Amino acid sequence: MRSMEDRPWRAPRLSGNAMLLMTLLLRSGGGMRIGPLLRITRLPVDDLAVAVNELGERRWIDIAWRGGHARRPETLPERARDIRRIFATRIGRHCYQYVKYQGW
């Protein structure tokens, strides 16, 4: 068993894409639909998925999925068609205000 002193006291830093995504979400009122988010970030879908997973692991964002009978837009990439919108959680809004001043 490890002692408390051996454990790191901080989480690893967020990637630049994750910070970009969180900044865009918070500047747009806390949430965005997936289509406009892909257009504004201009990130490849795989890079955006990595940023979403990184923020999702920390519980900073949540995903609203499309229902079973909802129309899935053909203009979106296949990987992003089931997502309706991505929005910041209360934890994410709270933690972001402290992280953004640590030299990002």
ABEGO torsion letter per residue (X at the ends): XBBAAABBABBBBBBAAAAAAAAAAAAAGGBBBAAAAAAAAGBBAAAAAAAAAAAAAAGABBBBBBBAABBBBAABBAAAAABABBBBBAAAAAAAAAAAAAGX
